[in-house]
């Protein structure tokens, strides 16, 4: 079927031959019929847009030019088998060549021209990619309008000798990029590792400060250090050490504490004025208890006053202390005073122990320093020096239990039955390890002038270090009366003790006076104790005129000096 369009220009007719790439119809001019004398050539008039349904032959007609009203001269028709027109007219005398040559004697065919609807402008042609051949709706005639250039096919005709170089460059670029990315990944990994290490160090430092009680704003009590473990629930090993001065007399006492829960070692210095309860229930001092009650009685009295549990007693006489320092190889301590040489026969002799830091002391020098008390000093000054020597010995003794036990056995000392060589050696080795690590300290037990304990002042030692509770025997008890016998008869002093105990007073033995006194005295210090002193005098059968104000003995509220005028009341 032929779709024809009459443009109305001189009877020219057009028919649709196809559609372009935009879907618009493409027209060509209808050819006039051929003369009847010629045979039908199915290929002669087949141009672009050939109508296979057209009957008869058509004469070539000049194509319609939409921009020119005149007729155009004939042009050779487009042969789909000879797109370059090389066969047309080359040899007219030859027979028809199916590849583009015309038959002999056949005139050249008129070109079939594609046209558009009259009064319609030609569509704008968009350039196509060099590799795109043909359109969606066009045919061979549409390809003829494109301008193909040789350089567009240079990649086919001209081999590229630089392809290997390009590949090598791409590989180099890819490897360089990979190396750069790998370096970035390694850098990120290092930064992350550094951050983790710093975080762990910070957490560890804070934990150590918290554990050591040095973190600002955090309490340093045992409860804070051990979480839910209270001070009283912590495990401690405690022994008491009595240093006996075999030359000058007197004793010095200290408690060695190994807190296995907090891993802290402590030397607790006990003043000789500490008030204790003797075996007979009377109040006495620590120094008198060591001399009178022995190790067992004193250990039990200390347990009662301090609320602790002492496992054993170590009696250390000065000769054994000297041998111990010599065995461990001298000690290094900071001395607070110069100690004269007791063997010096003239003044101006160099001191045996010099004052200063990091002084090296031999056994003899250590004993002299531990027992030295200068004129006008109190007992606590000498006790502090004894504590320094003890800590110096612990820093030099072996931390190995077996080696420390051998050191103890080398002393050839007869120990208290409550302590064996192995027990003492193991205990000293543990304290030595703490002393060498800086986890060892020395504390003085604070006592009042009367020898009793102030619960608030002594809490830092009794509660935190020993885990006990202060229970002074005289605290809240009867009036404490110290009796010094100046009668020259020992029996009178004993009768005075019985009279005071029966009267409800606490008896303190003041010993015997070096000289006898003719008159008895009842002395008090505080005005509040004047009435109590009068009651004491009446209990002993002394006149009220014997009561006077003055200095009393340590630990006592009232002091009685029994003179030769004292006559014990008859039972």
Helices and strands as residue ranges (DSSP letters): E 4-6, E 13-19, E 25-29, E 114-115, H 140-143, G 150-153, H 154-157, H 163-212, H 222-225, G 231-233, E 236-244, E 251-259, E 264-270, E 275-277, E 283-285, H 286-292, H 294-306, E 312-317, H 318-328, E 331-335, E 356-361, H 363-370, H 379-396, H 401-410, H 421-436, E 440-444, H 459-462, E 480-485, H 490-502, E 506-512, E 521-524, G 527-529, H 530-540, G 544-546, E 547-549, E 558-562
